[in-house]
Amino acid sequence: MISVDQALHIIGAGVTALGSEKIALEQAHGRVLAQDIIADMDLPPFDRARMDGYALRAEDALIAPVTLQVIGEIAAGAAFDGIIQTGEAIKIFTGAPLPKGANAVQKVEVTASDGALVIIKEPVKPGQFITPRASEIAAGNIVARAGRPIAAAEMAVLASFGYAQVEVFHRPKVAVLSTGSELVAVAEKPAAAQIRNSNSYSLAAYAERAGAAVENLGTVIDTPTATREALLRAFANSDVVITSGGVSMGDYDLVKAALLDIGAEIFFDKVSIRPGKPTVFARRGQTWFFGLPGNPVSTSVTFNVFARTALRRLQGDAEPLLPTVQAELANSINDSSSRRSYLPARLSIQDGRAVVESLKWVGSSDLVAFMNANALIIVREEAHEIAAGSLVDVLLLSAI
């Protein structure tokens, strides 16, 4: 049995980014940059008004009030060809370029105008309410580096610098498979000793959220032949295969034997993590494999700690791990495990402080309790009692 850190090191040492492709900007949201993004122009490309008001020479309004002659106006997208002289002002709107001769803007709220003249009621300082040219970024500088995920803000940056097409890493193709003769389809009513297959749906959703293209292969019964054939089908056209169940030490835990039978190399098969000790990481050819435990909470925890990390590395993500923050513990924790625990929790912001509460759950099959978790409290191997009010490390499962 290896530690969580050792397992993550093995994954990080083996899994590297897939190739890249150039796609239209409209398709780029959610992908990962495979190229540095370079500014092709200054931003802003001119001295820009930050307020609706009047562009003027600050020297004319160092002492207020003062009356100036209005010689025109500039809307966003327009320009003024002349030069402002002493005693003159131009009506200007937010985002419009500053006219030549002007070095300040006074906001409209502290002015009064009849159209021909404007009274500047408060003193003006040079540079007031102006965003200078290239103050956001200068042409030729790197705006975003390869390895950065493309979210909404990145889409705006790409559009602003003319990236109608952008180089991104390929999305990994993931096959998801649940093992167990006790599993029935969602639409079926389980008989005695049967349960509905829930893991395939949670794993597919997690993998899609991690950026993968997912094929849900359903379930496979617990026989050596069925397990072997299902794995061969899953490996045939995938970058990653993720299974749930069949990886422990029971008579019907057949996944590891089937992996060896089809020529896979197993890198580890037990990790000192709670829940989720029987976690398998392997490779067959160019396809990676994660065999996750069958209990739903164990499945979710080990996916988010291990499998998600690999999926993000395949996409070239410079920060493939889920973010970890520190938060104040709302309730005490007693944990007798010698393994590193990842406890379902609810993180919130209270009076400007990050506060996390460990949720009540009755074991690694308690998917209803886990549904309410947006984070996992990390309890280190050497920590067994943590008092309320202590600072703890928290793995974020979703945005807060």
C-alpha angles and dihedrals in degrees: 000000000000131000125259090250092052091049092051090048091053091049092047093048093051109034116074133171121286120233124286138242137195114242138174116272090243089065097044102087110114095015127110124247115250093184137048113256113230125198108242092193142019114275114243091024091208140015100288133203113242094193141036104254141084129321112217148143107283088215088067093058107035086117119040150248098044133157120226134183114251108224101176146315138259123208124193107283093025132093140204118234099199134070124251112240132198111299095019135112137181125214106240136185131216111283096017121129117260111249121240113273094028121107103172145032127218115206117245093240092074097044138076124203140177091195096262099053133027128203113216103208100186131044119266129220125207111268094019115159092355127125103208123229113273092006090127095043138331124233113271096030124120111255099181131004131226111272095046117124114238110238129161095285092050089051089059091050093049091050093047092056097045102258099154084159126030136189112241136169119260119264111245117244108232128194116202121201133172120206127207138096088225092067123101131181120274093250093054126088108237116239123212112313092009130113134188118258105255101152095071090059097046092045092048090050093047092048093048090050088051089057102261130136103235135206114191108211095184121216140335127203122240103263126114093236096047092046093049094048093046091052092049090053091047094049093047098084108008140099090205133020118201121189132178124212132010097075103101128085102272127118090255097046095105106154100095093048090049091050092054090045092058093046103261122153114229115212097182137349105182129046128187093241133122118243105020111037097154096066119148127204117186145145135220114190106316094336122100123215135206119187106193128190117267101235107098098234091047089049092052096045096048092045092053095044100041118006096044089052090056093047091053092046089052087056093051095248108172090211105037098165123087110255120266123208136176120246139174112259112238097196133026121260128215112190120170095181120119088208126083106268128213106196123195108249146167117235121197141162113246121179089340094309129112106238125183128195123198108231124229111250132165100215144312092301093061099109093159092062091044090054088069094052121103094171145023123232109223112220110190121227094254096046117089105154123037119180124223110265094036121127112248135181113253128194111215116227095179142001116289 
